[in-house]
Amino acid sequence: AAMASDAYFPFSDTVELAAQQGIKAVIQLGGSIRDEDTIMKANEYGLVMVFTGVRHFKH
């Protein structure tokens, strides 16, 4: 299963919870000051993570 988010992940716990639910790939905005932590957690769980660098949601 895959998961997409239009926001960055401020903490790596989101990746951990996703992996525990069977998610294998994540696409997200990126841009958090903690992106490196999130990447390390994704690698730990063998998740594919793609950063778009583009936010599609507008207020």
mmCIF file of the C-alpha atoms, coordinates in Angstrom:
data_MODEL
# 
_entry.id   MODEL 
# 
loop_
_atom_site.group_PDB 
_atom_site.id 
_atom_site.type_symbol 
_atom_site.label_atom_id 
_atom_site.label_alt_id 
_atom_site.label_comp_id 
_atom_site.label_asym_id 
_atom_site.label_entity_id 
_atom_site.label_seq_id 
_atom_site.pdbx_PDB_ins_code 
_atom_site.Cartn_x 
_atom_site.Cartn_y 
_atom_site.Cartn_z 
_atom_site.occupancy 
_atom_site.B_iso_or_equiv 
_atom_site.pdbx_formal_charge 
_atom_site.auth_seq_id 
_atom_site.auth_comp_id 
_atom_site.auth_asym_id 
_atom_site.auth_atom_id 
_atom_site.pdbx_PDB_model_num 
ATOM 1  C CA . ALA A 1 1  ? 0.000  0.000  0.000  1.00 0.00 ? 1  ALA A CA 1 
ATOM 2  C CA . ALA A 1 2  ? 1.040  3.598  -0.563 1.00 0.00 ? 2  ALA A CA 1 
ATOM 3  C CA . MET A 1 3  ? 0.301  6.816  1.292  1.00 0.00 ? 3  MET A CA 1 
ATOM 4  C CA . ALA A 1 4  ? 0.292  10.437 0.095  1.00 0.00 ? 4  ALA A CA 1 
ATOM 5  C CA . SER A 1 5  ? 0.328  13.634 2.120  1.00 0.00 ? 5  SER A CA 1 
ATOM 6  C CA . ASP A 1 6  ? 0.066  17.252 1.021  1.00 0.00 ? 6  ASP A CA 1 
ATOM 7  C CA . ALA A 1 7  ? 2.000  18.301 4.121  1.00 0.00 ? 7  ALA A CA 1 
ATOM 8  C CA . TYR A 1 8  ? 5.465  17.521 5.401  1.00 0.00 ? 8  TYR A CA 1 
ATOM 9  C CA . PHE A 1 9  ? 6.007  15.134 8.308  1.00 0.00 ? 9  PHE A CA 1 
ATOM 10 C CA . PRO A 1 10 ? 7.301  17.165 11.264 1.00 0.00 ? 10 PRO A CA 1 
ATOM 11 C CA . PHE A 1 11 ? 8.291  14.016 13.165 1.00 0.00 ? 11 PHE A CA 1 
ATOM 12 C CA . SER A 1 12 ? 9.377  10.503 12.154 1.00 0.00 ? 12 SER A CA 1 
ATOM 13 C CA . ASP A 1 13 ? 6.552  8.855  14.126 1.00 0.00 ? 13 ASP A CA 1 
ATOM 14 C CA . THR A 1 14 ? 4.252  9.264  11.114 1.00 0.00 ? 14 THR A CA 1 
ATOM 15 C CA . VAL A 1 15 ? 6.532  7.020  9.071  1.00 0.00 ? 15 VAL A CA 1 
ATOM 16 C CA . GLU A 1 16 ? 6.725  4.513  11.911 1.00 0.00 ? 16 GLU A CA 1 
ATOM 17 C CA . LEU A 1 17 ? 2.923  4.336  12.208 1.00 0.00 ? 17 LEU A CA 1 
ATOM 18 C CA . ALA A 1 18 ? 2.560  4.018  8.434  1.00 0.00 ? 18 ALA A CA 1 
ATOM 19 C CA . ALA A 1 19 ? 5.033  1.123  8.324  1.00 0.00 ? 19 ALA A CA 1 
ATOM 20 C CA . GLN A 1 20 ? 3.217  -0.632 11.150 1.00 0.00 ? 20 GLN A CA 1 
ATOM 21 C CA . GLN A 1 21 ? 0.025  -0.443 9.060  1.00 0.00 ? 21 GLN A CA 1 
ATOM 22 C CA . GLY A 1 22 ? 1.662  -2.034 6.012  1.00 0.00 ? 22 GLY A CA 1 
ATOM 23 C CA . ILE A 1 23 ? 2.481  1.100  4.023  1.00 0.00 ? 23 ILE A CA 1 
ATOM 24 C CA . LYS A 1 24 ? 5.462  0.501  1.712  1.00 0.00 ? 24 LYS A CA 1 
ATOM 25 C CA . ALA A 1 25 ? 5.711  3.847  -0.105 1.00 0.00 ? 25 ALA A CA 1 
ATOM 26 C CA . VAL A 1 26 ? 5.104  7.442  0.968  1.00 0.00 ? 26 VAL A CA 1 
ATOM 27 C CA . ILE A 1 27 ? 4.929  10.604 -1.108 1.00 0.00 ? 27 ILE A CA 1 
ATOM 28 C CA . GLN A 1 28 ? 4.987  13.879 0.766  1.00 0.00 ? 28 GLN A CA 1 
ATOM 29 C CA . LEU A 1 29 ? 5.863  17.550 0.468  1.00 0.00 ? 29 LEU A CA 1 
ATOM 30 C CA . GLY A 1 30 ? 9.089  17.515 2.475  1.00 0.00 ? 30 GLY A CA 1 
ATOM 31 C CA . GLY A 1 31 ? 10.620 20.664 3.887  1.00 0.00 ? 31 GLY A CA 1 
ATOM 32 C CA . SER A 1 32 ? 10.577 19.875 7.601  1.00 0.00 ? 32 SER A CA 1 
ATOM 33 C CA . ILE A 1 33 ? 13.656 20.742 9.629  1.00 0.00 ? 33 ILE A CA 1 
ATOM 34 C CA . ARG A 1 34 ? 13.502 17.076 10.689 1.00 0.00 ? 34 ARG A CA 1 
ATOM 35 C CA . ASP A 1 35 ? 13.403 15.558 7.178  1.00 0.00 ? 35 ASP A CA 1 
ATOM 36 C CA . GLU A 1 36 ? 16.662 13.712 7.875  1.00 0.00 ? 36 GLU A CA 1 
ATOM 37 C CA . ASP A 1 37 ? 15.064 11.943 10.872 1.00 0.00 ? 37 ASP A CA 1 
ATOM 38 C CA . THR A 1 38 ? 12.077 10.989 8.729  1.00 0.00 ? 38 THR A CA 1 
ATOM 39 C CA . ILE A 1 39 ? 14.345 9.647  5.983  1.00 0.00 ? 39 ILE A CA 1 
ATOM 40 C CA . MET A 1 40 ? 16.327 7.580  8.483  1.00 0.00 ? 40 MET A CA 1 
ATOM 41 C CA . LYS A 1 41 ? 13.112 6.103  9.923  1.00 0.00 ? 41 LYS A CA 1 
ATOM 42 C CA . ALA A 1 42 ? 11.836 5.285  6.414  1.00 0.00 ? 42 ALA A CA 1 
ATOM 43 C CA . ASN A 1 43 ? 15.130 3.546  5.628  1.00 0.00 ? 43 ASN A CA 1 
ATOM 44 C CA . GLU A 1 44 ? 14.903 1.620  8.896  1.00 0.00 ? 44 GLU A CA 1 
ATOM 45 C CA . TYR A 1 45 ? 11.517 0.228  7.813  1.00 0.00 ? 45 TYR A CA 1 
ATOM 46 C CA . GLY A 1 46 ? 12.432 -0.217 4.147  1.00 0.00 ? 46 GLY A CA 1 
ATOM 47 C CA . LEU A 1 47 ? 9.880  2.369  2.999  1.00 0.00 ? 47 LEU A CA 1 
ATOM 48 C CA . VAL A 1 48 ? 10.215 4.202  -0.283 1.00 0.00 ? 48 VAL A CA 1 
ATOM 49 C CA . MET A 1 49 ? 9.814  7.937  0.324  1.00 0.00 ? 49 MET A CA 1 
ATOM 50 C CA . VAL A 1 50 ? 9.393  10.587 -2.356 1.00 0.00 ? 50 VAL A CA 1 
ATOM 51 C CA . PHE A 1 51 ? 9.546  14.322 -1.655 1.00 0.00 ? 51 PHE A CA 1 
ATOM 52 C CA . THR A 1 52 ? 7.563  16.480 -4.094 1.00 0.00 ? 52 THR A CA 1 
ATOM 53 C CA . GLY A 1 53 ? 8.688  19.892 -2.885 1.00 0.00 ? 53 GLY A CA 1 
ATOM 54 C CA . VAL A 1 54 ? 5.309  21.189 -4.103 1.00 0.00 ? 54 VAL A CA 1 
ATOM 55 C CA . ARG A 1 55 ? 2.269  21.903 -1.978 1.00 0.00 ? 55 ARG A CA 1 
ATOM 56 C CA . HIS A 1 56 ? -0.966 21.595 -3.933 1.00 0.00 ? 56 HIS A CA 1 
ATOM 57 C CA . PHE A 1 57 ? -3.375 22.689 -1.202 1.00 0.00 ? 57 PHE A CA 1 
ATOM 58 C CA . LYS A 1 58 ? -3.978 26.433 -1.115 1.00 0.00 ? 58 LYS A CA 1 
ATOM 59 C CA . HIS A 1 59 ? -5.754 28.397 1.627  1.00 0.00 ? 59 HIS A CA 1 
# 
